[in-house]
């Protein structure tokens, strides 16, 4: 792993001694205040990194470049404070602190349960055959007028018109042409959908992928990805990916059943995550399913290389425990060294 690159804050942005001294410390002797402040800063930094770990998308980067807005600012400020106190023997101390702190930040930022450089690491591929691809299309038209599969390119093409009928005579749902992945409903573990999607210009007001709950569930789905005017959205809300038209994009959707969470990755980068309402069982769907607003007369999507992966919750938990154990062991070592050299 390449060491982090710290970008030094400008002289104007460096704190001067006493600027950030909390009221409870003012009046204490300079040396005692500095070391207490530094310890609190390091503890704060480790906690901050733990939050960043779940928010940033650093897994695709082989070099972790920490710019001014990402630098462990409290550690850099501590170094500036120490130089203001006169440096000397403590310069060596600060160098040790900065190096060790850099390692903590790098480990905590780059390690995660899902490695974005290999989203399917530790997952097992589920076997899919033609029988698993169950097409749902308007009940009053032949399948080949709304769905096709090209054996040469491996592309599934889905079409639906705003005026089409539902997929059967019983349901009152809106028009759709979708594949329901049958035979692999799940109720535990961590499951991942992977596919390459394509949405042509003009398609709007359609769901192109969803995680569906079991028949009769209180909530029909835990995740739907809609396209509205060129933007892929979580239902009709948060934008997942802009400029989705006229290009092939790789979509990975990870559902951790035990944790009741979903995460969406586009072209290998995490773009969305949410907690979801649990249900008894789930299955994947993809294609085009008309929604309630901003609907185009014709909706279309194309899909290829559809793959499903799974791993047990135990495997996922073990990975997380190993990751956090190594990080907190190093953090603990850093704090012990800091205490030792501060006495």
Beta strands, then each sheet from edge to edge (+ up, - down):
strand 1: 2-6
strand 2: 63-66
strand 3: 124-126
strand 4: 133-136
strand 5: 147-149
strand 6: 156-161
strand 7: 176-181
strand 8: 190-198
strand 9: 206-213
strand 10: 221-228
strand 11: 231-234
strand 12: 239-241
strand 13: 249-256
strand 14: 261-266
strand 15: 269-275
strand 16: 282-290
strand 17: 298-311
sheet 1: 1+ 2+
sheet 2: 3+ 17- 6+ 5-
sheet 3: 3+ 17- 8+ 13- 14+ 15-
sheet 4: 4+ 7- 16+ 9- 10+ 11- 12+
end
